[in-house]
Every structure is written in C-alpha cells, then in structure tokens.
Amino acid sequence: MTIRARIALSRVDALHGACRTTAMALVLAWISAASYAAAPAPVVRTPEATAVGRVVAKVVAQLMSRYHYSRHPLDDEISKQLFNDYFSRLDPNHSYFLASDIQEFQSYRLILDDLLLQGNVDFAYEVYRRLVERVRDRLEYCEKRLPEPFDFNKDESILLDRSKAPWPASKEELDALWRKRLKNNLLTYELMDEEKKAKQKKNREKTTSVAPETKKKEAPEAPPAKGNGPAEKAPPGADAGRTGPQQKETVTTPPDKPREASSSQDLTPRERVLRNYRRYLRRLEENDSMDVLEIYLSTMTRVYDPHSAYMAPDTEEDFDISMKLSLQGIGALLTTEDEYVKVAGIIPGGPADRDGRLKEGDRIVAVAQEKDKEPVDVVNMPLRRVVRLIRGPKGTKVLLTVIEAAKGLGSAPVVIDITRGEVKLTDQAARSELRELPQPPAPAAPLGKALVVSLPSFYSDFEARRRHDPNYKSSTRDVRRLIEKAEKETPLAGMILDLRSNGGGSLDEAIGITGLFIPKGPVVQVRQGSGKVRVRADDDGKTYYDGPLVVLVNRLSASASEIVAAAIQDYHRGILVGEASTHGKGTVQTVYHLDRTLRYSPIFKKQKPGSLKFTMAKFYRVSGGSTQKKGVTPDIVLPSFTDYMELGEAHLPHVMPWDEITPLDVVRTVDVERFRGPLRVRSERRRSRDPEFQALVTDIHQFGERRSKKTLTLNRAKRVKYQKEEEEWARRIRSVKITRSRSRGRKKKAEDEDGKDLVMEEALHVLADLVRMQAAAGEGVTEAESGAAMRRETAAAAKVDVPQTGAGP
C-alpha cells in the first residue's frame, strides 16, 4: 500500500551530528491518497526494471556491505529481513496483500542478497505489480460496498495498527476487514462535517454585526479519515461467516450514489472516500522505475539501520536543497513513517517554531496553498513531492492539515496556516534570563540569582567562519557572552543550561559549549566502522563558568545535545534533570554521490544515479558508553507525557544497538557525584508534596492508559464522546508544552493556557539545593563531615530518622 512509506529522506544528519528524531508516535485510522484526478484510471501500467536501475542496485549493495558501520555482509539474514520488510513497506497495515501473495514469492526469501549483488531487482517490480493488482481489487470492492448502508449505532470497533497482524488468509477475511475500514472512513468524515457546520454556525453568530469583508475565510477542508494507515486493525475472523456486501445493517446515514464533483465541498462522505481510493490507485500507476527502485533499495538499507537510505536523483536534489537552506519553507524537518509524512523536528527560529502550533510527531495529511480551495492529499505521496508543495515564495501562506501527535487515535485533523519564511541564525540564538533561586522553608539568607540559558540548537555561521570573520555567529560564543554579561550584572549563585528539545547541530559547537564548563579534556569519542577511534576534545585550557550547574534535557534533546549532557555528567560537573532519557541518536551519516563511481558509464550520460546515505560512525561518551539507543539518563528523572509516546531512537525499526568502548581518563576540577543521591531524594519528596506536580502525574498516567488502547470504536455516540475527551487531552498537553516555548522567547498567544513551567521550577529548586550543598562542602569542613551533614539534611527533608554516628561517610 504505502509505496513511499518510510523513505529515509528523514531529517538528514550530516557528519557533525544533527539529530533526526523520529520518534514514532501516535497513529490514527485514516485512508487517503494523492490528489491528481477524481475519475478512476483504467490504464494498466506498472514500471519495469531498467539497465540503469540494475547497475545502481549492484553498486548500492556493494557499498552497503563494505562501508556501512556494521560491516555486515549482504547475506541470507539481510535477505530474509528485506523480503519481509518490502511487503510491509508497500502495505504497512497488511490490508492489501493476501497471505497467498507472500507465499507465492517465498522462493525469493533467501536469494535477494545474491540477486542484488548481481544487479537483479526483478523481485521488486513483480511485487509492486501485485500491489497494484490488489489495490485495483480493493477499489472494486469499495465501489460495490459504499452504496450499501452502515449501522453506526452498532457497538463494534476496529483494531488499530495492523502492522503486526497476520496477512488476511482469504478474500472474505479481507472484505470483512475493509467493511470496517470503510465504515470508519465514513464515520470520521460525517463527524468532521458536523464539526465544520457547528463552527460555521458559531462564527455566523459571532459576526452577525460585522461587515462581510471583515470575516475570516474558511480554512480548506481536511482530507478523509483514514481507516488503514498504520492504524485500524480488523482482527482475522471478524464478522465470521459474513462478507461485507451481503451483510445488512440498519441505515443511520442515507447511502449516496457515488458521483464526481469539482470540489470536495460538493462531495458526500461516500464520494470523498471513493475518490481517495481512486487517487491512490492513480498514484501507484504514475510511479516510474526509479521510484520503485528507491523504495526497494531504501528498504534494504534500512535493514542495516533506520538512517541509511538510497536517494533517487529527484530525492537527492531535494536533499541538497534542504542542506543548503536555499529555498523558502516553514522550518520543519520531515520524514515518512508508513504512509504518513511526519514532522521529525522543528527548526529553532523558523516559521513553524515562531508560529508554535506545529509539533514534532504531528502527521501532515494534506497541503493547500493560500489561494487554493482544494487541499492536496499527501498520504502515500513521495516525500520530495510533499516538500515541494510546502515550499514557496517568502511571505506566502501554506495550509497544513495535520493529525496532532498530542491527540489520540481517531481524532479529527486540524488545519494550520503558516507563513513561509527564512530560518535565521539570529532567531536560533541562545537566550538568557536571571531568576531568583527559591528559598528553603526555614528562614535563611537569600541564595541569589541564577542564570538560565536556553539553547535551541548548536548553530554556527560556517560561511563566515570560513571567511575568518572574527565576529562569526556561533552558539558557543553567544553562551559565553551571556555568562560574561550576567556575571558583570550580579554575582551568579548558579546556572541552568536548558537543552530541552534541542535537536543538535554542529559537533564543534557541542565541544565548545562543553568547554565553557571544564578547563580542558576529551568531550566525545567517534568510532569508525573500521574500529578506529577519534577523540574530540576541548583544549583551550579555560573555564568560563565553574559554579553550580544544572542541565535540562528531554526526549527531544538529541545528537549534539546528548554529547554535551553526557560530558557534563561524566565529568561530574553538573546535575542533569529531565525526562527518562534523551533521544538516543548516537550515529553519524555520510552521503556518497554515486556519480563518483558511475559518471563515466555510458548509460548514465542522460540519467543520474542518485546518492547513498549510510551510517559510518558512532558517538561514544568519555565514560565509554554509546549515546546510541539508550540516550542519556538524567540524574533526576521527571515524569512526562512522552513516557507514553513512541519518541526516540529506540522505537525506530532496525535501530543500531547500544555498546561501549574503552573509557577515557578525565580530570575533574568540580565533582558533584556525592550530591546526586541527596538531590534526588529531596526532589522526589518536594514533588510528592506539590499539588500541581501530582496533578500532572495523574494526567500523565491517564494519558498512558488511553494510549494503550488498541481499538477504536465505530459507534457514533461513543466516538463523539471519545473525540471530545481527546480534544481535552490535547489542550492539557499544549498547556504544558507552551511554557517551554515561552522560555525560548516566543510570545504568549491569546489562546495559550496560563501555567508555569513545572520542570524549570523544579530545576531551580534542584539548583538551590546544589548551591547550598556545594557551599557547605567548601566551608572548611572535611568531606566526611559535609557528607554526614548532607545526609542529615536529606533525612530531615524526607522526615526520616537518622541514627547519630561519627563523622564517617
């Protein structure tokens, strides 16, 4: 089904480690397809293997087996996984192919490795042709079944995420699955129409006294609800003994005879569903040979790891543009997951970041231009085409129909309009503020002020740096200036470095930022596939801040952020506070342009061969452990909604494993190791007494319970109730997230909920505790005495009796 699903044109990580966060999060029951022509396309045309494709396949196979970090040969193990993954990539929800289709191709299971090394890709095109046949069969079923009635008062549901479900064993089983799928499509469309009418009525009531020209334009209509994204499972055997067309149900919505119309606003829900299936078939038939080759070879590279990919010439061109930032866009990093285009990251300082509504993990299902009435459905659309739809002239608007990651399964999409523009370094710049440290319950002298530095990315003006501009922009320089400026204004009691949602950036900047807090020493180890290890170190011999330090991280802190956080932790230089772990992206990719190998081949005079992006190195902490997969675990872990979201490297398919290498010796001029335990106890006790924190914990647990549900109701009344509850959950999550946005300098909007940044507030309390502990440890007492004092203070804070002992630890 999803011929473009999960192509690894995700956010591309250059050698210096910009993060691609793919987290893999909430999935809804949607069905949709491309937006070209509404009428069915009877033309039977499927692409064939070409001489160019065969040569490209052979070279890509050789390069992956020789130069990928794992050095894993292309063998039977890879072949078996490629066989399974290719079927699932074309049909991720197991809703088109039959079990008999997979069985028919079993003879290929153990020979795909050998065929690829020979340049034979016939398997890819044969399976693709079978997919087109199955999609055509399903369209015929839809045309027969949609005019019949559906009973939305019946208490039944669909199983979500069929990606691990068995392939349907028979046509009857497939029909039963599709009956529920169509029912879900129609129900979602009808509820969307009802919601739209309610909003229109409300707007009319609000604007009865307003002149017509002052009224706002209607947003484009959202695309159809998808009942077979990687969501919606109809369990095998459901409706046993009955097939969709023969089953009679009570009519709660009148059936409509499918017809064509010029605008989706003129179509009934049934007509819109049918049109989308026709479009999907048309899209499959329009793909050319290189499109299929890209799907197949990228499926193979992803068996090695989720960040490796073959990029066909058109995809390569879009990748080059994105790396140069030469076209206007919205400042969002996009990837594909199953049939969806997913937001992999928001570029700090970009239009989407300034707007604040689009979030990482959101799925884009349609794109409309400012003056167009009709949105273009982008489900199952190749990522490069989606990117081109989103790009446009500076100052113009693009309207994105998105499924919000914060909402649950079955929720309706929303339309977000964003004005295109540039991502400027000045908008990404580090920001700071001075905060009073909180006082303990007992009377005590004020502790003073803390410097809070928010760093959205590890940025650097590489062009100015190459020109040897002495004032070139860099995150290291900016943070250093903020520290120096603050210290001139007031004595600093402590500092918080906020790296939450920092997706990474320049490796040099990560080393530079770490160097602000240590005199000198190794920061990160980079290991090549050959086993060679290169140590990257700070060697300026200067410390720009040596006082109490807290570093804030979350699940979206990745790559360069993880390197800094890990180094601070390994040097025992500061205390890490945040979510259960960081993102876990500890690999480095490089892009090999196949022109380097094939430029002199006669068959490539008119056809470019594309590029191969593959993983060639891994990052390791100075303590020897990798940042890959596990990420960095904070010293003090705070609960979060992301605990129940599939965000992070560990949730990606074929993720590279965590491992470790030889640790490095480091010199510690400041050592907070002995404070970590007492600080953790105090934090836990404080949060257990805080009503706001406890309310947040309750919300998080309830959120997790809702996310664990595997089914979606098809009963109208229950679905309406469910969607209202999901809207409320989305509002609660937004009210927590906007505080982080404001802390980075974004202005509060009228629709934002009031609230404080609970994580930042707790970080200030932790810093205050650390200031007192470090001060006590440095007031001429012995380490043993200070340790005993800290134990007594911690026990008192936790109301635990401690036996009076000597000064020993």
Secondary structure, DSSP 8 states (H G I E B T S, - for coil): --TTTT-S-SS---TT-------------------S-SS-----------HHHHHHHHHHHHHHHHHSTT---S-HHHHHHHHHHHHHHHSTTS-SS-HHHHHHTGGGTTTHHHHHHTT--HHHHHHHHHHHHHHHHHHHHHHHHTTS---TTS--EEES-GGGS---SSHHHHHHHHHHHHHHHHHHHHHHHHHHHHHHHHHHHHTTTS-GGGS-----------SSSS--B--TTTTTT--TTT-----SS--------SSGGGS-HHHHHHHHHHHHHHHHHH--HHHHHHHHHHHHHHHH-TT-EEE-HHHHHHHHHHHHT-S-B-SEEEEEETTEEEEEEE-TTSHHHHH----TT-EEEEEEETT-SS-EE-TT--HHHHHHHH---TT-EEEEEEE-TTS-TT---EEEEEE-B---HHHH--EEEEEE----SS------EEEEEE---B-B-HHHHHTT-TT--BHHHHHHHHHHHHHHHS-EEEEEEE-TT---B-HHHHHHHHHTTSSSEEEEEEEETTS-EEEEEE-S---S--S-EEEEE-TT--THHHHHHHHHHHTT-SEEEESS------EEEEEEETHHHHTT-GGGSSS---EEEEEEEEEE-TTSBB-TTT----SEE---GGGGS--SGGGSTT-----B--------SS--GGGHHHHHHHHHHHHHH-HHHHHHHHHHHHHHHHHT--EEE--HHHHHHHHHHHHHHHHHHHHHHHHHHHHTT----TTS-----HHHHHHHHHHHHHHHHHHHHTSS--HHHHHHHHHHHHHHHTT-------S--
